[in-house]
Amino acid sequence: MRMEYCLGDAEGSTTMWTAEPDVDTDADGVFDAVGLDLDGDGRIDDALADHDGDGLAELAARDLDDDDVTEAFFSDDGSGTWMLSVDRTGQVRWFGLDGVEQTGGPIVDLDADGQADDRLVDSDGDGLADRAFSGDTAHVDTDRDGRWDVRLSDGDADGRADSAAEM
């Protein structure tokens, strides 16, 4: 199955690519990723993977070779940017509003309304969600301990927070 992925350059233009997978990132014996040099180190030791089988890359892997550099995995945060640090399976750690640690994402059911329509963001790349967006509400972990500290609300739906409350 061919896989599609989109990459941008430093000037801001993007290009869609299609390629046959040639890397097995989940060790199941099936090629699920396209090998690339994403980090510019001159080695084809990075990959874009399609783990859900829809033909679109949703996981970026860096430094998969056997050198001394630690592997890193990223997912699209919902904006088209590979900034959400995840584990090998594409999961990020996060805490529900009940305080229970979970893995998943970047689209989850944070507000427990039965719909996975809330978006997680890991802006510092540590694998733990720092922000969560749920409808007209955002939750923010301000002290990097994994717990939501502030709830921002947009009551008039203009895209800007109208109120903030400590949690």
Legacy VTK file of the C-alpha trace (Angstrom):
# vtk DataFile Version 3.0
C-alpha trace
ASCII
DATASET POLYDATA
POINTS 167 float
0.000 0.000 0.000
1.366 3.409 -0.928
1.576 6.078 1.756
1.092 9.854 1.468
2.896 12.449 3.545
3.375 16.194 3.415
6.623 18.033 4.198
7.422 21.724 4.295
10.615 23.656 3.712
12.208 26.595 5.531
10.448 29.070 3.225
7.005 27.752 4.228
5.979 25.897 1.077
4.798 22.297 1.310
4.894 19.291 -0.998
2.762 16.132 -0.946
4.694 12.906 -1.506
3.619 9.328 -2.186
5.925 6.364 -1.578
5.968 2.658 -0.849
6.706 1.918 2.824
10.217 0.489 3.302
10.676 0.548 7.119
9.027 -1.562 9.849
8.672 0.757 12.878
6.458 -1.471 15.042
8.470 -4.715 14.575
5.529 -6.739 13.254
7.333 -7.775 10.044
5.293 -5.442 7.816
6.657 -2.235 6.299
4.589 0.639 7.720
6.836 3.679 7.182
8.893 5.546 4.610
12.570 6.022 5.475
13.785 9.635 5.189
16.382 12.052 6.517
14.037 14.340 8.484
16.653 15.811 10.826
19.255 16.659 8.170
22.046 14.470 9.590
22.743 12.895 6.195
21.422 9.443 7.181
18.161 7.758 6.196
17.505 6.899 9.859
14.186 8.732 10.266
10.734 7.666 9.085
7.139 8.724 8.617
4.773 5.917 9.591
1.169 4.933 8.920
0.181 2.777 11.899
-3.576 2.976 11.383
-3.407 1.775 7.762
-5.273 4.706 6.190
-2.432 5.531 3.779
-1.499 8.792 5.548
1.504 9.305 7.821
0.573 10.085 11.426
3.811 9.225 13.207
7.305 10.646 12.682
10.305 8.720 14.012
13.811 10.146 14.380
17.166 8.345 14.702
16.043 4.734 14.300
19.557 3.470 13.564
21.852 1.849 16.115
24.023 4.872 16.925
24.258 6.573 20.322
21.389 9.005 19.630
18.113 8.173 21.402
15.081 7.474 19.210
12.279 10.039 19.310
8.695 9.802 18.055
6.257 12.589 17.191
2.640 12.887 16.120
0.727 15.659 14.426
-0.774 17.892 17.132
-3.841 18.595 14.987
-2.379 21.701 13.337
-0.262 19.839 10.768
2.894 20.235 12.855
4.942 17.242 14.052
5.382 18.607 17.577
3.589 16.172 19.849
6.221 13.919 21.453
4.829 10.387 21.698
5.988 6.858 22.416
6.739 4.290 19.685
3.024 3.522 19.219
2.017 7.192 18.804
0.688 7.688 22.323
1.187 10.657 24.678
0.714 10.563 28.448
-1.991 12.795 29.885
-4.146 13.162 32.951
-7.922 13.093 32.755
-9.954 15.680 34.612
-10.330 13.044 37.348
-6.525 13.029 37.817
-5.998 9.504 36.455
-2.976 9.119 34.148
-3.741 7.752 30.700
-2.063 7.281 27.341
-3.563 8.065 23.981
-4.084 10.915 21.670
-3.509 13.338 20.335
-7.323 13.265 19.963
-8.965 12.007 23.191
-12.129 12.288 25.298
-10.767 14.593 28.016
-14.138 15.945 29.139
-15.710 12.444 29.375
-18.642 13.363 27.136
-18.341 10.086 25.210
-16.736 11.704 22.160
-13.028 11.663 21.336
-12.988 15.250 20.083
-10.543 16.944 22.474
-6.977 17.715 21.328
-3.779 17.305 23.385
-0.607 19.327 22.843
2.866 18.540 24.196
4.659 21.832 23.565
7.875 20.985 25.451
8.368 17.534 23.880
8.554 15.516 27.116
5.771 13.065 26.154
3.305 14.517 28.695
0.474 16.761 27.458
0.844 20.427 28.525
-2.401 21.720 27.052
-5.751 20.259 26.110
-8.444 21.865 23.970
-12.054 20.831 24.481
-14.748 22.832 22.687
-14.681 26.344 24.140
-12.379 25.323 27.005
-8.627 24.823 27.284
-6.755 23.176 30.151
-3.149 24.149 30.860
-0.437 22.484 32.967
1.575 25.543 34.025
4.123 23.822 36.309
4.896 20.714 34.176
3.779 18.227 36.836
1.192 16.562 34.573
-1.841 18.001 36.370
-4.113 20.628 34.837
-3.604 23.923 36.716
-5.694 26.457 34.798
-8.943 26.217 32.840
-9.457 28.870 30.150
-12.946 29.474 28.751
-14.170 31.265 25.634
-17.759 32.213 26.486
-18.456 34.353 23.406
-16.823 31.973 20.869
-14.462 34.603 19.440
-11.426 32.318 19.770
-9.955 34.189 22.773
-10.194 33.212 26.413
-12.674 35.299 28.398
-11.984 33.760 31.779
-9.367 31.746 33.619
-9.870 29.617 36.707
-7.410 27.688 38.832
-8.185 24.008 39.068
LINES 1 168
167 0 1 2 3 4 5 6 7 8 9 10 11 12 13 14 15 16 17 18 19 20 21 22 23 24 25 26 27 28 29 30 31 32 33 34 35 36 37 38 39 40 41 42 43 44 45 46 47 48 49 50 51 52 53 54 55 56 57 58 59 60 61 62 63 64 65 66 67 68 69 70 71 72 73 74 75 76 77 78 79 80 81 82 83 84 85 86 87 88 89 90 91 92 93 94 95 96 97 98 99 100 101 102 103 104 105 106 107 108 109 110 111 112 113 114 115 116 117 118 119 120 121 122 123 124 125 126 127 128 129 130 131 132 133 134 135 136 137 138 139 140 141 142 143 144 145 146 147 148 149 150 151 152 153 154 155 156 157 158 159 160 161 162 163 164 165 166
